[in-house]
Amino acid sequence: MDNQQSTLLKGVFAMMACAFLWSTAGLFIKVIDWNPFLIAGMRSLIAFCFLLTIVRTVNLTWSWPLLGAALANAATMLLFITANKTTTAANAILLQYLAPVFTAVFSVYFLKEKIRREQVAALFLTIVGMFLLFMDKLSTGQMFGNLLALTSAFTFSLMFIFTRMMKEGDPLQSLMASHAVTAVISLTVALFLPLPVFTPNAVASILALGVLQIGLASVFFSYGIKRVPAISANMIALIEPVFNPVWVFLVLGEAPTGNTLLGGALIIGSVMGASLISGWRNSRV
């Protein structure tokens, strides 16, 4: 295996680790009986402090990509939280994870990245897998909430595009900036909402959300996005909802349905297959 192929595979595994950590959100959020804005604000505040201990200092070299990535990530977190309150969770997740469709278009025009045949095939199969994964839980929902979730897909894809633009910069700095923005906005809104009840389980869960679910995930994301094309990175992120039934099974003992298993297998298989083929292509260049 040559260096180029090795670098790509390291990036793929980093993005998979990021998706795995992202998937723990539902597990920890269920324990916290707080309003969504307080959860989002505290989570981002803890993540910012965690990342600050890693990078030691905030060294923002302002640029349009950095500003765009920070605002896109902040908007995605806030939109997704609001969407979850105004439509079903399944609708919100499914609509947000249409983001690779936007990323495929944006990466061609803004990043000049070529879309390979295996990526197109994987994109189609992952979308089919997502529908199978949530088929039993989908409903018409509320139009406003569905539109918010779809908008979060747009901003989610922009986060990948803007972060990918910073090949020579430090994506971790933009993620820190986005968590700072999210914390300020969410905690300001939370001030006007009912006071929360702080329990040991809630405190432990919010710490896990900040440190692991988005803090450590940000480290893996910033490493992977510099080594993997934007469309591939966004498709790998689709592995996140595949882990959710796993957490439900481990914690609640609910066995996944046949559609869930088939959808998950399609997503993981197509993403891994496309990544391996892309790695093989790069090794021949």
C-alpha positions, 0 to 999 in steps of 0.5 A, spaced: 500 500 500 502 506 497 502 513 502 497 516 498 492 510 499 494 509 506 493 516 507 486 516 504 484 509 508 486 513 515 482 519 513 476 514 512 477 510 518 477 517 522 471 519 519 468 512 521 470 514 528 467 521 528 460 518 525 460 512 531 461 518 536 456 522 533 451 516 534 451 516 541 447 523 541 441 519 542 443 515 548 445 520 552 440 526 550 435 521 553 437 521 560 437 529 560 430 532 561 432 539 559 430 543 554 434 542 547 437 549 547 440 548 554 443 541 552 445 544 545 449 550 549 452 546 554 454 541 549 458 546 545 460 549 551 464 543 554 466 541 547 469 548 546 473 547 553 475 540 551 478 542 544 481 548 547 485 543 552 488 540 546 490 545 541 492 550 547 490 556 544 485 559 539 489 561 533 483 563 528 486 565 521 480 568 519 478 566 512 471 565 508 472 558 508 473 558 516 467 563 517 463 559 512 464 552 516 463 555 523 457 558 521 454 552 517 456 547 523 452 552 528 446 553 523 446 545 522 446 544 530 441 549 531 436 547 525 436 540 527 435 541 534 429 545 532 427 540 527 426 535 532 421 539 536 417 540 530 417 534 526 418 526 528 425 524 529 425 519 524 423 525 519 429 529 521 434 524 521 432 522 514 432 529 511 438 531 514 442 525 511 440 527 504 446 532 505 450 528 501 446 530 495 448 537 496 455 535 497 456 532 491 453 538 487 457 543 491 464 539 491 464 539 483 463 546 482 466 549 489 472 544 490 473 541 483 473 534 485 471 529 480 465 525 482 467 517 481 462 512 478 463 508 485 461 514 489 454 515 485 453 508 486 454 508 493 450 515 494 444 511 491 445 505 495 446 509 501 439 513 500 436 507 499 439 504 505 436 510 509 429 509 507 429 502 509 433 504 516 427 509 517 421 506 513 417 503 519 418 510 523 416 515 517 410 519 517 408 526 514 410 530 520 409 537 520 411 541 514 415 546 518 419 541 521 421 537 515 423 544 512 427 545 517 430 538 517 431 539 509 435 546 511 439 542 516 441 538 510 443 544 506 448 547 511 451 540 513 453 539 506 456 546 506 460 544 513 463 539 509 465 543 503 467 549 507 472 545 511 474 541 505 477 548 503 481 549 508 486 544 506 492 548 508 489 550 515 486 547 521 479 545 521 479 544 528 479 551 529 473 552 525 469 547 529 471 551 535 468 557 533 462 554 531 461 551 538 462 558 541 457 561 536 452 555 538 453 555 545 452 563 545 446 563 541 443 556 545 445 559 552 442 565 551 435 562 548 435 557 554 435 563 559 428 565 557 426 557 558 424 554 565 430 552 569 433 545 568 433 540 574 441 538 575 441 530 577 448 526 577 445 522 571 444 529 567 451 532 568 454 525 567 451 525 560 452 532 558 459 531 559 459 525 555 456 529 550 461 535 550 467 531 551 466 525 546 460 526 542 462 532 539 468 534 542 473 528 540 468 527 534 471 534 532 478 531 532 477 525 528 473 530 523 478 535 522 483 529 521 479 525 516 476 531 512 483 533 510 484 526 507 478 524 504 474 528 498 468 532 501 462 527 498 466 521 501 466 524 507 459 526 507 457 519 505 461 516 511 457 520 516 451 516 514 454 511 518 452 515 524 444 513 524 446 505 523 449 505 530 443 508 533 439 501 533 445 498 536 445 503 542 438 501 542 439 494 542 445 494 547 441 499 552 434 497 551 434 490 548 430 492 542 432 487 537 433 491 530 428 489 524 429 486 518 429 493 514 434 496 519 439 490 518 438 491 510 438 498 510 444 498 515 448 493 511 447 497 504 449 503 507 456 500 510 457 496 504 456 501 499 460 506 503 466 501 504 466 499 497 466 506 494 472 508 499 476 501 497 475 502 490 477 510 490 483 508 494 485 503 489 484 508 483 488 513 487 494 508 488 494 507 480 495 515 479 
